[in-house]
Amino acid sequence: MKYKLDYKENFKASAIFWLSRFIKYKLSSLSNKELKDPKALNSVNFALTKGVETLDELDGLVKQARNAGITGINTYFNPLKKIFETIFFYELDSFKQIDEEFLSEVLASVTGGLSDATKKNYRIATLNFFSFLDKQNEENQVSHNFGIELKNWGGISGSMGTKLPEFMSEDELKEFLDAVEASDFKKNTNRNKLIIKVIIFTGIRVSEALNLKFRDISQEGDLFIFRIRGKGNKYRIVMVKKHLIEDHLNALETHYENKDGFVFINSKGRPLTQAYVSRIVEQILFKAGIRKAKNGAHMLRHTFATMLYKKHKDLVLVQEALGHANLNTSRIYTHFNSDKLRLAAQTAEEFME
């Protein structure tokens, strides 16, 4: 069913109406392979059908969908939320006042200081939303077509720069692991320590750790072997020495309801969230006195990959361990090639001599 572009009594109400419909559309079109809680997703869809009144209310529903397992929804909603929070300051009367030039101005304001990769996400979310509007609005059998392309938006440089990943040095990693050992999470201590160690010792993504099931774990000699389902529903194998995690794994509380067999669950039998794991990492970093620009759990994966390349100088090994489809994705970890950097330092010394 199509609706008038300015469907509600004012622009802000119309914007929230269309954002809600866009999010509902995205929830049905994004991959649901990670869906863990269908009932929660149904509840979100029902609330969106009834209608929401504020951006914060819509934000809460998006978070519920994200926690239910629709992992890509934030990629679209978070940029749009910030964009429309800015647009609301302009006190527009109609959606028809929005054009390419206006959106370029808003994006330049909202994305200042962000990386090129993040700016690209904002552009993609904007194009998706206004393309959706082009197809869904109609009045007197005529639709308003925005035709937004943002091809000449100056927020993204012609060639995307390569941003170095945030990672811990060897000394910081030792301090971090010492802090992990010293941490006390009350009844969740073994579970929380285990998920942190599994990520840092294998380099798997946080989402991959959260989707790990007991049936995916096997043993071979002194190794635990994990069968990991990665991006694109592709499977790979990672390994970790038993003595590094065996005590935590054996001490996991198993009396919770856990019909799906997930390794890392809360007291309700549901998988942990990425936000929860990131909070654990931030707490441990704080305890260890380590400060990073990005303190999230994904930094553990970058640390593993950096150390792996530093020790072996084998880019294919990094690619296979991290499950990268393209070798070029793994090249960011060649930033730490200390042997070559030492040669550069030696050359400078020779100049002086």
N, C-alpha and C positions, 0 to 999 in steps of 0.2 A: 504494500500500500504506500502511495506517495503522499507527501504533505506539502503545504505551502512553505516556502523558504523561511518567511517570518511567521512561523506557525503560532507562536505564543504572543502574550500581550506586550512583551518588550524584548529587546535584542538579547539581553542576558538570559532570560528564560528560554528563548528560542535556541540560543547557543548550547545551553545545557541539555535541551531536548535532543538536538542533533548529535551532540557528543555521546549521549546515552545510546542513541540508536546506532551510532558508529561502533561503539564498544560492543554492543550486543551482536552486531554483524561480525566483528572481529573474533568474538568468542566462538562463533560457529564456524569460522573459516581457518583459524589457526590450528596447528597440529595439537591433537589431544592425546598423543602417545604417552605423555607423562601424567595424565589425569589420574589423581589418587582419590578424589572425593567427589563423585558425580552428584551426590545430594547437595553439596555446597554450591556446585556450579549451577544446578537447577534453581537453587534459592537465589543466586545472583541474577540469573536470567528473568526470574519472576519479578524481582524487585525492579529490574530495568524496564520490564514491560509495564509495570504499574506507574513508573516515572519517578525521577529524582528531582530535587529542587535546588541543590547546591553542588558545587564542584567537590567540596569535601565529602559529601555523601557519595558521589560517584567515585571518588578516590578510594573510599572504604570498600565499595563493591569490587573495584578492580583488584585491590589487595586480597580480598577473599577469593577471587578467581585465580589470582596468582598462586595463592597458598593451596588451592585445590589442584593445581598442576598445569594451568595454562601459562606456560613460561614466557611466551613472547608478548603478552598483552601490555606490559610496562613499556616496551619499546615504542609503542604507539601512544599510549595514554600520557605518560609523564611529560614528553615534549608538548603535547597539545594542551595539557593543563597549564603549563607555564606560559605558553603562547596566549591562551585565552585570558589568563589572569592579567596579562599586559593589555590585551585588546579591550578588556572591560574598562580600563582607565580612560579610553578614548570616548566612552559614552556614546557609542554608535546607536543609530535608530533602526538600521536595517543591515542584513547580511549583504545587500547589494552595494553597500559602501566599501566592501572589501575587494581589493584588486591586487594584482601582482606587485605594484609599487608599494602599496600599504603593507602587505605581508613581508616584503623585503626589509622594510623599515622596522617592523616588529621583530623579525628574526635577528636583525643586526643588534637590536637592543637586548634581546633575551639570551643570545648565544655568545655575547662578548666574553672573551677569556677562555672559552671552551675549546677542546681539541677539534681538529678537522673531522675526526671520526664521529664525534658527538654531534657536530654541526650537520654532518651527513644524515644522521638519524633524525634530527629535527626536520630536515628537508623531506625525507621519506615519509615521515608521519604527516606532515602538512599536505604533501601531494596526495597521499592516500585519503585523507579526510575530505579534501575539497573535490577529489574525483568521485568520492561517495556521494557528496552533496549534489554534484552535477547530475548524477543518475537517479537520485531519490526525490528531489524536489519537483513540484509541479503545481501550477495554478492556471485554471482555465485551459488545461491541456497543453500548457507551455511551460518549459522548465528554464530556469536561469542557469547558464553555463559559465562558470568562473574561468575555465581554461587556464588554471594556474600551472606554470611550468618551472619557474624559478631557475631557469637555465643560466641567467646572468647574475644570480644572487652572489654578491661579493663575499659572502661569509665563508665560502669554501674555495681554497686555492686550487689552481689548475692541477697541480700534482700533490696528492696527499702525502704529507710527511710521515715518516716512521717514528712513532713515539716509543721511547725505551720503556720496557715494563718495569714496574715497581717490584723490587725483590730485596731479600735480606743478604747481607754479606755472610761469610763463613762464621765470623765472630758473633754476629747478631743471631744467626741461626742456632749456634750453641747456647746463647743466652735465652733464646726463645724456647728451645727444647728443655732447658733447665727449668724455666718458668712453667712449662706444661707439666713436668713431673711434680712440681711443688704446688700446683693448683688443686683446690678442693671444691668440687661442685656438688657437695653433699651426696645425695643418692644417685646423681647423674655423673659422677666422677669418671667411672670407667667408660661409659658411653661417649662422653665429651672428649676425653683424652684419645679414645680410639679413633674417632672421626678426624680429629686434627692430625694424628699420626698417619693415618691411612692416606690423607691428602698430601701431606708433606713428604712421605716416603715413596709415593707412587706418581704424584703429579696429576692425578685424576681431577676432573672438574668437581666443584661442590655438588652440582646437580647429579653427577654420576655417582658420587658417594651416597647421596640421599636416596637414590633409586636402587642401591645395592641390596640384594636379597641373600639370605643364608644359602639358598641353593646355588648362588653364583660363586660360592667360595669352596675351593677344594685344596687338598694338601699334596705336596710332592717333596719328599725328603725334608729339608729344613726350610721349605718355602710354603707360604700361602699363595694360592693362585686365585686371582679375582677375574671373573668374566664381566667385562664392563660394556654396557650399552651406551654408546656415545651419540654425537650429533648425527642426524640422518638415519637414526636407528641402526647404525653400524656397530658391530661388536669387535672388541679387541681384548687381549689378555694383558694384565699387569701382575707383577709379583712383588712380594715383600718377605724378608726373612722372618721366620716364625717368632724368634726370640724378641723381636722389636714390638710386637703387638699381642702375642698369645695370651698373656695374663689378662689384658683388658677384654679381649674377645671372650675368653672363658668366663669372665666375671659379669658379663652383661645380664641384666635382669630380664628374665624371660616369662614372668608371670602375667605380663600385660596381654590384653587381647591383640593378636597380631596375625590376622587371617591371611594377609598378603605376604608375610614372611620378610618384611623389611628389617634390615639390621639396625637402623638408627630411627627409633620411634620415641614418641612422648608417652606419657602415662595413659593417654586415650587410645594408644595403638596406632596413631597416625604418624607419618614420616615427619621429621624435623623440617623446618623451613631454612632457606638460604640466609634469611635475615638473622635467624637465631645463631647459626654457625658463625656468621660474621661478627656477631656480638661477642661470642666466645673468643674469637681470634683477637678482637680489639682489647678485651680484658687481659688476655695473656701478654699482648704486646705492651700494654700499659704497665703491667707488673714487671716486665723485663726491662722497662725503660727504653723501649724502641719506638721511635717516632717515624712514621712514613706518611707520605702525601695520601696514599690510599691504604687503609688498614684492613680492607675486607679479606675474606678467606681466599679469594682468587689469587692474592699475592703469594700464597703458599705454593700454588701451581707454578707461578713464575719463578719462585725461588728454586724449586726442584729442577725445573728445566735449565735454569742458569747454571746451577751446580753440575748438572749432568753434562752440559756442553763444556764447561770449564775443565772437568776431569777427563773427558774422553775426546773432545774436539770432533765429535761424530754427529753431524747434522741429521743424518738418516736415523740414527738411534733416537735423537730427540723427537723427530717426527713420529716414529713408531710408538714411543713411550707415551706421547701426549695425544696420539690419535688425530694428528693433523692430516687432512685430506691432501693438502698442498705443501710441498717442501718449503715454498716461499714463506708460508706462515711461521715456520720454525726458525727462519733466518733472524728474527729479532733477538734471538738468544745468542747470536754470535757477537753481541755487543761486548761480551766479557771475554776477550781474548788477551789475557794478561801478557802472554809471551810476546806478541807483536807490540803491545803498548810499551813493554820494557825495552824493546829494540828502538822504539821511537825516542824514549827517554835517554837511552845510551847515545843515540845519534846527536841529540842536542848537547850532551856533555862533550862529545868529540869536537863539536863546533868550537866550544870554548877553549879546548885544549890546543 
